[in-house]
């Protein structure tokens, strides 16, 4: 009784304290003056102290002690509580007075402070009332606090609760004594339950499997198979272990009772069974089962909702990221952690130009065809697609799920993706869409991985120096190339086949970076780049071209004159009088283009083939050009049959 009264009084005394803390929190969000905030901190400190004292006082009052000890403790708590609650009211009034002096005597802050003072005074009055009573748990003390303790305990004696539906169910009674079975069945049938009966443990298991009951009343001692053994068999079967079981026994054996409860029994009744107790236990079992059935239904609905969320979210982010967001306690919290990963960036060469030629529907069809091939390959090697950036893919290997061999897996994936472009272009041809080429860059390093953005809008992403470096490396690639950084190469222990090694200076990167064009990786992946050899044929006449070098997005002022002398596919051989560095990007115009083809081309210097006096011969790769422009260049080629005459 004292324990229940203790809970009620604690609740009544904590109500104004919680109100004080609530108003303090509101004020902290709006008060700006440093002096006000300093006083507000003192109010917060006093409210925390008050809450602790209330807990201590009530526990002390409920403990057994001498009258002298009780009076001593009560004096101490009376003193300490008056001080702490007085501090709350006092500092609140100081802030009020200062606000009025500053001409801010109205508004929400002023109203909150008035409420705060009121709650503090209310708490003081309640405490004074309690301290005047000999027993703070007495009904007189409760009535003075407007706590109707007596009626609360009276309510425990009510046999029926209005508005509660009587629950009936299907009950299986198993006992080897026919008289016991019949008596129990008679009592339960009068309460509206449906009854089945069995006379042995084995029969019980057969009857349960035929039709699962809502409750099993099970005799503990039977000749063929006792109740404990039946419970163990039921526990082995996932469909049966959730059936509520009430053990019926004629012996008051505590050890047997404990073993049955441990084996899964809901309760134990002793023969002869008291009808009221039987009714109460059966009702409690049925209510528990009803709640469990509801819980399982809610769980099924929740799983359906989660499946739908995963399905919908999975179209926009990887399954791994969706899982982390949905299952982690702080999945939606902003923030991240440093992690060693391998970053992949891909890009369709010349897509900007291509998107101007295609209508919107064909453009989306081309991208869907491309992404539809690349996505399964990335997932095959444990990669996570972080974003589709227009025609580009940003994928990460090693997060959010950490894997040790993320670098070699990313490289094998990149090579297989390049080989997969053959399938992409096959479907493009079938759909009447142009063929495309992709460049891929890989880089390995420590980045920050996590939820980035704001509380209203965020994404799972990666940031850091190595993300920027990956983007720079990707800018050096051409179609059908896989370029990896020196850091990725260092992280790969298996054999790789390198076509060329370059040292490049990238924008925003302090020191030159060594990059590798990789065309194969050994065990256990054994993936090699399948390349289609391009045949370069001479042009009937050298084709004049005007060029300007590109650094990032900046175009040089100087125009370089050159001539294309051979061409094939996207590659060409040009000669000019200017020395150019390898991988230099070029913006090209061709004066002889028909007026309808007044297009700019973009190309990259791949290598110096020869130098003849002051003439330089280069192999270049056309990285971006309208299809019609490429066709015009190839139309100038002299076919082999014409040169053989």
Legacy VTK file of the C-alpha trace (Angstrom):
# vtk DataFile Version 3.0
C-alpha trace
ASCII
DATASET POLYDATA
POINTS 645 float
0.000 0.000 0.000
2.796 2.400 0.972
4.596 1.645 -2.289
1.567 2.628 -4.369
0.989 5.815 -2.316
4.694 6.613 -2.779
4.322 6.441 -6.576
1.233 8.650 -6.531
2.792 11.347 -4.320
5.986 11.285 -6.349
3.938 11.890 -9.488
2.052 14.802 -7.895
5.231 16.499 -6.655
7.107 15.978 -9.909
4.360 17.592 -12.006
5.266 21.226 -11.124
9.002 20.411 -11.324
8.583 19.108 -14.858
6.562 22.207 -15.740
9.405 24.398 -14.415
11.908 22.486 -16.543
9.658 22.830 -19.591
9.329 26.621 -19.224
13.093 26.873 -18.649
13.754 25.038 -21.901
11.408 27.388 -23.778
13.170 30.407 -22.296
16.604 29.077 -23.196
15.554 29.038 -26.827
14.440 32.683 -26.838
16.418 34.637 -24.212
19.578 36.208 -25.656
20.901 38.434 -22.873
23.946 36.858 -21.188
22.831 37.959 -17.691
19.408 36.379 -18.235
21.012 33.143 -19.452
23.300 33.055 -16.423
20.285 33.298 -14.078
18.461 30.707 -16.183
21.306 28.243 -15.654
20.902 28.707 -11.899
17.181 27.963 -12.225
17.969 24.788 -14.189
20.499 23.685 -11.578
18.003 24.325 -8.757
15.226 22.365 -10.516
17.534 19.349 -10.984
18.473 19.542 -7.297
14.787 19.802 -6.318
13.864 16.718 -8.325
16.610 14.696 -6.648
15.566 15.863 -3.179
11.935 14.875 -3.797
13.017 11.331 -4.709
15.277 11.081 -1.661
12.641 12.488 0.700
9.879 10.103 -0.403
12.159 7.081 -0.196
13.312 8.144 3.254
9.695 8.660 4.440
8.739 5.165 3.268
11.628 3.445 5.067
11.457 2.062 8.583
13.187 4.321 11.103
12.819 5.759 14.567
10.695 8.835 15.186
13.840 10.773 16.064
15.509 9.841 12.757
12.364 10.697 10.847
12.127 14.166 12.421
15.819 14.793 11.752
15.558 13.772 8.109
12.351 15.722 7.606
14.005 18.886 8.972
16.921 18.416 6.602
14.704 17.927 3.512
12.437 20.803 4.570
15.472 23.078 4.720
17.074 21.882 1.472
13.837 21.883 -0.524
12.886 25.382 0.632
16.294 26.608 -0.515
16.210 24.923 -3.936
12.575 25.852 -4.739
13.174 29.338 -3.359
16.135 29.711 -5.716
13.873 28.846 -8.670
11.314 31.475 -7.704
13.968 34.038 -6.731
16.001 33.919 -9.928
12.809 33.893 -12.009
11.675 37.106 -10.286
15.113 38.681 -10.850
14.826 38.026 -14.592
11.268 39.396 -14.566
12.364 42.609 -12.841
15.309 43.068 -15.228
13.056 42.539 -18.223
10.592 45.141 -16.975
13.462 47.585 -16.390
14.507 47.009 -20.014
10.978 47.731 -21.221
10.217 44.106 -22.061
7.359 43.608 -19.628
5.154 41.825 -22.125
5.427 38.898 -24.523
5.865 35.132 -24.340
9.092 35.214 -22.282
7.424 37.384 -19.642
4.446 35.006 -19.576
6.701 31.916 -19.263
8.528 33.454 -16.306
5.244 34.257 -14.537
4.166 30.626 -15.030
7.544 29.469 -13.738
7.172 31.495 -10.537
3.629 30.174 -10.141
4.754 26.549 -10.420
7.531 27.126 -7.873
5.042 28.626 -5.377
2.632 25.745 -5.994
5.406 23.265 -5.217
6.311 25.132 -2.015
2.652 24.997 -0.863
2.468 21.252 -1.555
5.661 20.605 0.397
4.509 22.709 3.360
1.260 20.723 3.483
3.136 17.438 3.527
5.573 18.532 6.206
2.670 19.530 8.474
1.351 15.939 8.384
2.631 13.259 10.744
2.469 10.703 7.940
2.806 12.037 4.401
1.228 8.812 3.126
-1.958 9.320 5.131
-5.300 9.899 3.410
-5.488 13.346 5.038
-2.189 14.333 3.435
-3.337 12.969 0.108
-6.624 14.870 0.229
-4.800 18.127 0.985
-2.853 17.608 -2.256
-6.030 16.811 -4.193
-4.865 13.205 -4.552
-7.793 10.829 -4.151
-5.711 7.927 -2.838
-8.650 6.120 -1.212
-10.645 5.871 -4.426
-7.616 4.564 -6.306
-7.311 1.620 -3.937
-11.067 1.083 -3.912
-10.893 0.615 -7.677
-8.648 -2.429 -7.186
-11.579 -4.226 -5.557
-13.944 -3.875 -8.507
-14.643 -7.283 -10.017
-15.797 -5.975 -13.396
-14.583 -3.170 -15.612
-17.172 -1.403 -17.685
-16.724 -1.527 -21.458
-14.328 -4.518 -21.410
-15.460 -7.335 -23.690
-15.555 -10.848 -22.180
-12.987 -12.969 -24.052
-13.773 -16.591 -24.867
-11.607 -19.108 -26.630
-10.883 -22.658 -27.719
-9.442 -24.611 -24.753
-7.897 -28.084 -24.817
-8.033 -29.981 -21.484
-5.618 -32.904 -21.129
-5.738 -35.051 -17.966
-5.628 -38.845 -17.475
-8.409 -38.542 -14.877
-11.796 -38.400 -16.619
-13.541 -36.804 -13.631
-11.032 -33.939 -13.511
-11.476 -33.399 -17.265
-15.267 -33.313 -16.989
-15.313 -30.926 -14.015
-12.921 -28.484 -15.675
-14.872 -28.689 -18.930
-18.159 -28.021 -17.147
-16.761 -24.923 -15.415
-15.254 -23.500 -18.605
-18.260 -24.219 -20.825
-20.407 -22.128 -18.461
-18.074 -19.215 -19.208
-18.672 -19.593 -22.967
-15.457 -21.348 -23.980
-15.231 -24.104 -26.623
-13.757 -27.268 -25.111
-11.873 -30.319 -26.414
-10.455 -33.047 -24.165
-7.670 -35.615 -24.203
-6.523 -38.318 -21.785
-2.738 -38.562 -22.352
0.366 -36.602 -23.260
0.722 -38.188 -26.705
-2.946 -37.596 -27.441
-2.407 -33.968 -26.408
0.302 -33.503 -29.067
-1.897 -35.121 -31.731
-4.908 -32.933 -30.810
-2.771 -29.784 -30.817
-1.414 -30.553 -34.279
-4.925 -31.246 -35.602
-6.211 -27.888 -34.357
-4.138 -25.360 -32.440
-6.018 -24.307 -29.269
-5.985 -20.868 -27.668
-5.059 -22.424 -24.279
-3.858 -25.842 -23.154
-4.776 -27.037 -19.618
-2.226 -29.823 -19.070
-1.975 -32.360 -16.265
1.590 -32.633 -14.969
1.566 -36.369 -14.095
0.213 -38.772 -16.766
1.052 -42.414 -17.390
2.503 -42.304 -20.938
4.042 -38.847 -21.229
4.045 -36.286 -18.429
3.228 -32.611 -18.827
6.878 -31.547 -18.629
7.758 -33.833 -21.564
4.800 -32.470 -23.555
6.099 -28.923 -22.953
9.565 -29.903 -24.215
8.087 -31.406 -27.394
5.969 -28.305 -27.959
9.022 -26.092 -27.516
10.760 -27.915 -30.404
7.932 -26.958 -32.779
7.857 -23.273 -33.746
4.104 -23.461 -34.456
3.315 -24.903 -31.004
5.709 -23.189 -28.618
3.611 -20.004 -28.476
0.470 -21.784 -27.167
-0.282 -20.628 -23.587
-0.077 -23.664 -21.251
-1.491 -23.850 -17.714
-0.171 -26.856 -15.784
-2.653 -28.678 -13.509
-1.109 -30.718 -10.672
-2.143 -32.326 -7.397
1.261 -31.847 -5.806
2.703 -28.648 -4.358
6.170 -29.297 -5.743
8.093 -26.014 -6.139
10.902 -27.611 -8.147
8.419 -29.114 -10.608
6.687 -25.734 -10.900
9.960 -23.950 -11.620
10.938 -26.522 -14.279
7.558 -26.197 -15.998
7.742 -22.391 -16.053
11.278 -22.628 -17.462
9.985 -25.052 -20.128
7.405 -22.496 -21.262
4.319 -22.935 -19.058
2.316 -19.757 -18.471
1.097 -20.701 -14.976
0.426 -23.590 -12.577
-2.836 -24.450 -10.765
-3.129 -26.914 -7.890
-5.941 -29.493 -7.685
-8.707 -29.114 -6.685
-8.841 -26.061 -8.902
-10.571 -22.999 -7.470
-13.223 -21.852 -10.050
-12.531 -18.127 -9.560
-8.781 -18.678 -9.877
-9.321 -20.862 -12.954
-11.464 -18.138 -14.533
-8.849 -15.454 -13.762
-5.941 -17.496 -15.147
-7.795 -18.485 -18.315
-8.920 -14.893 -18.910
-5.371 -13.623 -18.386
-4.071 -16.220 -20.858
-6.653 -15.310 -23.473
-5.946 -11.591 -23.068
-2.232 -12.239 -23.419
-2.855 -14.328 -26.527
-5.126 -11.628 -27.979
-2.396 -9.018 -27.451
0.212 -11.360 -28.915
-1.987 -11.980 -31.962
-2.392 -8.216 -32.398
1.342 -7.746 -31.978
2.047 -10.387 -34.613
-0.436 -8.730 -36.955
1.229 -5.354 -36.344
4.596 -7.011 -36.934
3.396 -8.426 -40.249
2.090 -5.015 -41.270
5.355 -3.413 -40.140
7.370 -5.921 -42.158
5.203 -5.175 -45.198
5.787 -1.460 -44.663
9.540 -2.003 -44.248
9.602 -4.119 -47.403
7.807 -1.345 -49.288
10.185 1.287 -47.873
13.191 -0.844 -48.838
11.735 -1.352 -52.313
11.051 2.353 -52.842
14.252 3.632 -51.188
16.257 0.926 -52.959
15.556 2.623 -56.256
17.336 5.736 -55.050
20.095 4.326 -52.837
21.768 0.989 -52.180
20.272 -1.777 -50.031
23.176 -1.394 -47.600
22.474 2.285 -47.024
18.713 1.653 -46.681
19.438 -1.086 -44.138
21.691 1.209 -42.098
19.092 3.988 -42.080
16.195 1.704 -41.116
17.920 -0.582 -38.619
20.546 1.544 -36.881
19.392 3.409 -33.755
20.947 6.588 -35.124
20.495 5.753 -38.806
19.050 9.179 -39.618
21.404 11.122 -37.381
23.690 13.625 -39.048
27.386 12.885 -38.839
29.937 10.412 -40.087
33.101 8.502 -39.382
36.492 8.200 -41.053
36.835 5.014 -43.068
39.321 3.532 -45.545
37.448 2.817 -48.783
37.892 2.643 -52.551
35.976 5.219 -54.578
34.789 4.648 -58.143
33.737 7.371 -60.561
32.472 6.639 -64.068
31.448 8.906 -66.915
29.987 8.418 -70.389
32.270 10.214 -72.802
30.609 12.978 -74.819
27.234 12.577 -73.155
26.601 16.340 -72.967
26.822 16.549 -76.753
24.826 13.349 -77.125
22.009 14.599 -74.906
21.543 17.573 -77.275
21.049 15.228 -80.231
18.571 12.858 -78.567
15.037 13.619 -77.501
14.288 13.277 -73.784
12.736 9.817 -74.043
15.658 8.337 -75.994
18.127 9.999 -73.638
16.482 8.388 -70.596
16.257 5.023 -72.395
19.984 5.144 -73.113
20.805 5.971 -69.483
18.477 3.288 -68.120
20.093 0.731 -70.424
23.539 1.810 -69.202
22.674 1.945 -65.492
20.726 -1.319 -65.751
23.902 -3.117 -66.851
26.334 -1.368 -64.497
24.292 -1.598 -61.273
24.272 -5.441 -60.929
28.012 -5.567 -61.654
28.772 -3.039 -58.902
26.579 -4.974 -56.451
28.223 -8.270 -57.495
31.555 -7.021 -56.118
30.112 -5.532 -52.914
30.055 -1.953 -54.162
27.487 0.588 -53.037
26.108 3.059 -55.563
26.167 6.330 -53.695
24.782 8.510 -56.483
23.852 8.709 -60.151
25.222 12.082 -61.233
23.543 12.622 -64.591
25.346 10.074 -66.775
28.011 9.385 -64.122
28.142 6.880 -61.276
29.715 7.465 -57.867
30.191 4.131 -56.082
32.080 3.156 -52.946
33.638 -0.142 -51.877
34.178 -0.775 -48.163
31.297 1.250 -46.666
28.855 1.219 -44.993
29.819 -2.470 -44.626
33.592 -2.690 -44.158
35.435 -5.204 -46.383
39.191 -5.806 -46.311
39.755 -6.392 -50.067
37.755 -3.417 -51.331
40.528 -2.191 -53.670
40.987 -5.386 -55.775
37.214 -5.947 -55.824
36.671 -2.422 -57.125
39.293 -2.962 -59.871
37.810 -6.308 -60.965
34.401 -4.634 -60.999
35.665 -1.727 -63.134
37.194 -4.080 -65.714
34.018 -6.140 -65.899
31.972 -2.956 -66.262
34.078 -1.922 -69.259
33.501 -5.342 -70.813
29.786 -4.918 -70.057
29.699 -1.885 -72.352
29.591 -4.331 -75.277
26.169 -5.488 -74.060
25.078 -1.878 -73.515
25.991 -0.918 -77.070
24.413 -4.066 -78.512
21.083 -3.053 -76.945
21.623 0.558 -78.037
21.975 -0.597 -81.655
18.817 -2.704 -81.355
16.953 0.336 -79.992
18.305 2.664 -82.662
20.419 4.557 -80.129
24.063 5.603 -80.556
26.943 3.611 -79.114
28.680 5.100 -76.075
31.995 4.756 -74.257
32.799 5.065 -70.563
35.846 6.085 -68.543
36.395 4.755 -65.000
38.665 6.038 -62.214
39.472 4.332 -58.903
41.157 5.793 -55.838
41.696 4.412 -52.334
41.995 6.436 -49.155
40.485 7.622 -45.899
37.288 9.645 -46.242
34.398 10.735 -44.028
31.381 8.485 -44.598
27.920 9.194 -43.171
24.740 11.272 -43.288
25.417 14.717 -44.722
23.043 17.679 -45.001
20.449 19.101 -42.621
17.680 17.699 -40.433
15.187 18.374 -43.240
17.245 17.170 -46.185
20.196 14.807 -46.075
21.938 12.037 -47.953
24.365 9.233 -47.221
27.627 10.342 -48.797
31.408 10.535 -48.758
33.568 13.635 -48.477
37.274 14.320 -48.318
40.469 14.830 -50.276
40.343 11.362 -51.853
36.888 11.970 -53.302
38.219 15.060 -55.071
41.297 13.168 -56.248
39.108 10.430 -57.773
37.225 13.062 -59.765
40.519 14.505 -61.038
41.782 11.066 -62.116
38.490 10.403 -63.899
39.033 13.583 -65.954
42.187 11.995 -67.439
40.378 8.889 -68.687
38.989 8.240 -72.139
36.423 5.701 -73.287
37.132 2.032 -72.462
39.838 2.989 -69.941
40.266 2.080 -66.260
42.646 4.432 -64.448
43.665 3.793 -60.834
45.686 5.903 -58.414
48.971 4.905 -56.827
47.060 4.459 -53.545
44.743 1.872 -55.071
47.701 0.109 -56.673
49.425 -0.073 -53.265
46.291 -1.602 -51.717
46.104 -4.435 -54.291
48.214 -7.483 -53.482
47.197 -9.649 -56.455
48.843 -9.301 -59.891
47.564 -6.591 -62.235
48.332 -5.905 -65.899
49.254 -2.284 -66.567
49.050 -0.747 -70.046
50.761 2.518 -69.115
51.908 4.532 -66.115
51.522 8.293 -65.948
52.422 11.035 -63.525
49.893 13.849 -63.638
49.309 17.156 -61.945
45.658 17.568 -61.029
43.808 20.761 -60.202
43.492 21.241 -56.442
45.974 18.430 -55.691
49.251 19.667 -54.195
51.703 17.033 -55.483
51.887 15.108 -58.779
50.012 11.786 -58.638
51.025 8.561 -60.319
48.153 6.866 -62.135
47.969 3.518 -63.914
45.913 2.368 -66.873
45.007 -1.201 -65.894
43.774 -3.816 -68.387
43.681 -6.947 -66.212
43.719 -8.422 -62.681
44.775 -11.936 -61.652
43.611 -14.445 -59.045
41.022 -14.826 -57.652
39.209 -12.514 -60.089
40.886 -13.211 -63.455
39.252 -10.336 -65.330
40.875 -8.820 -68.425
39.733 -5.930 -70.540
38.319 -7.065 -73.873
39.364 -4.385 -76.344
38.300 -3.937 -79.914
41.277 -2.921 -82.016
40.731 0.283 -83.999
42.199 0.518 -87.511
43.360 3.984 -88.506
43.205 4.792 -92.193
44.674 7.787 -94.063
42.488 10.665 -95.199
42.333 11.592 -98.873
43.468 15.080 -97.931
44.733 16.353 -94.542
41.777 17.864 -92.676
42.511 21.296 -91.191
41.515 21.783 -87.547
41.787 24.718 -85.150
42.442 23.848 -81.499
42.643 25.473 -78.111
43.926 23.700 -75.019
41.672 23.251 -71.998
42.732 23.443 -68.373
39.747 22.452 -66.286
37.020 24.590 -67.854
39.375 27.400 -68.848
40.137 27.722 -72.584
43.538 29.030 -73.700
43.636 32.169 -75.874
46.151 30.773 -78.368
44.758 28.911 -81.367
46.811 25.954 -82.609
46.530 24.884 -86.245
46.788 21.172 -86.992
45.745 18.572 -89.575
44.079 15.195 -89.160
45.917 12.770 -91.442
44.430 9.424 -90.281
41.185 8.446 -88.539
39.216 5.442 -87.325
36.483 4.999 -84.734
36.980 7.765 -82.155
40.749 7.889 -82.674
42.775 10.024 -85.093
46.351 10.914 -86.004
47.127 14.622 -86.236
50.201 16.668 -87.011
50.922 20.179 -85.800
53.806 22.544 -85.135
53.211 22.817 -81.374
54.492 20.491 -78.665
51.663 19.233 -76.451
51.741 17.299 -73.194
50.182 13.876 -72.908
46.506 13.914 -71.814
46.082 17.568 -72.809
42.415 18.317 -73.454
41.583 20.089 -76.707
38.591 22.049 -77.954
38.486 21.585 -81.728
36.711 23.234 -84.649
36.994 22.070 -88.290
36.511 24.878 -90.845
35.525 22.514 -93.659
32.530 21.161 -91.791
29.288 21.745 -93.723
27.266 24.611 -92.258
24.805 22.130 -90.752
27.727 20.620 -88.819
29.053 23.784 -87.239
29.942 21.762 -84.159
32.748 21.851 -81.642
34.646 18.663 -80.890
36.600 17.764 -77.789
39.651 15.536 -77.874
42.517 14.344 -75.678
46.179 13.905 -76.618
47.015 10.237 -76.040
50.686 10.006 -77.076
53.429 11.486 -79.213
54.037 9.127 -82.159
56.815 10.922 -84.003
58.611 14.218 -84.407
59.750 15.360 -87.824
61.808 18.551 -87.541
59.335 21.094 -86.227
56.297 18.887 -86.894
54.779 16.753 -84.117
52.666 13.651 -84.844
50.118 12.761 -82.114
47.467 10.142 -81.580
44.333 11.806 -80.221
41.015 10.468 -78.939
37.779 12.276 -79.726
36.059 12.399 -76.334
32.978 14.360 -77.305
31.466 15.074 -80.718
28.118 14.881 -82.435
27.650 11.633 -84.354
27.267 13.544 -87.616
30.584 15.319 -87.011
32.381 12.007 -86.404
30.771 10.557 -89.534
32.021 13.529 -91.583
35.621 12.929 -90.473
35.388 9.212 -91.287
33.891 10.061 -94.678
37.261 11.617 -95.608
39.062 8.294 -95.058
40.466 6.421 -98.067
39.230 2.832 -97.894
41.864 0.038 -98.273
40.457 -1.103 -101.605
41.080 2.361 -103.089
44.738 2.434 -102.033
45.532 -0.998 -103.460
45.069 0.096 -107.099
LINES 1 646
645 0 1 2 3 4 5 6 7 8 9 10 11 12 13 14 15 16 17 18 19 20 21 22 23 24 25 26 27 28 29 30 31 32 33 34 35 36 37 38 39 40 41 42 43 44 45 46 47 48 49 50 51 52 53 54 55 56 57 58 59 60 61 62 63 64 65 66 67 68 69 70 71 72 73 74 75 76 77 78 79 80 81 82 83 84 85 86 87 88 89 90 91 92 93 94 95 96 97 98 99 100 101 102 103 104 105 106 107 108 109 110 111 112 113 114 115 116 117 118 119 120 121 122 123 124 125 126 127 128 129 130 131 132 133 134 135 136 137 138 139 140 141 142 143 144 145 146 147 148 149 150 151 152 153 154 155 156 157 158 159 160 161 162 163 164 165 166 167 168 169 170 171 172 173 174 175 176 177 178 179 180 181 182 183 184 185 186 187 188 189 190 191 192 193 194 195 196 197 198 199 200 201 202 203 204 205 206 207 208 209 210 211 212 213 214 215 216 217 218 219 220 221 222 223 224 225 226 227 228 229 230 231 232 233 234 235 236 237 238 239 240 241 242 243 244 245 246 247 248 249 250 251 252 253 254 255 256 257 258 259 260 261 262 263 264 265 266 267 268 269 270 271 272 273 274 275 276 277 278 279 280 281 282 283 284 285 286 287 288 289 290 291 292 293 294 295 296 297 298 299 300 301 302 303 304 305 306 307 308 309 310 311 312 313 314 315 316 317 318 319 320 321 322 323 324 325 326 327 328 329 330 331 332 333 334 335 336 337 338 339 340 341 342 343 344 345 346 347 348 349 350 351 352 353 354 355 356 357 358 359 360 361 362 363 364 365 366 367 368 369 370 371 372 373 374 375 376 377 378 379 380 381 382 383 384 385 386 387 388 389 390 391 392 393 394 395 396 397 398 399 400 401 402 403 404 405 406 407 408 409 410 411 412 413 414 415 416 417 418 419 420 421 422 423 424 425 426 427 428 429 430 431 432 433 434 435 436 437 438 439 440 441 442 443 444 445 446 447 448 449 450 451 452 453 454 455 456 457 458 459 460 461 462 463 464 465 466 467 468 469 470 471 472 473 474 475 476 477 478 479 480 481 482 483 484 485 486 487 488 489 490 491 492 493 494 495 496 497 498 499 500 501 502 503 504 505 506 507 508 509 510 511 512 513 514 515 516 517 518 519 520 521 522 523 524 525 526 527 528 529 530 531 532 533 534 535 536 537 538 539 540 541 542 543 544 545 546 547 548 549 550 551 552 553 554 555 556 557 558 559 560 561 562 563 564 565 566 567 568 569 570 571 572 573 574 575 576 577 578 579 580 581 582 583 584 585 586 587 588 589 590 591 592 593 594 595 596 597 598 599 600 601 602 603 604 605 606 607 608 609 610 611 612 613 614 615 616 617 618 619 620 621 622 623 624 625 626 627 628 629 630 631 632 633 634 635 636 637 638 639 640 641 642 643 644
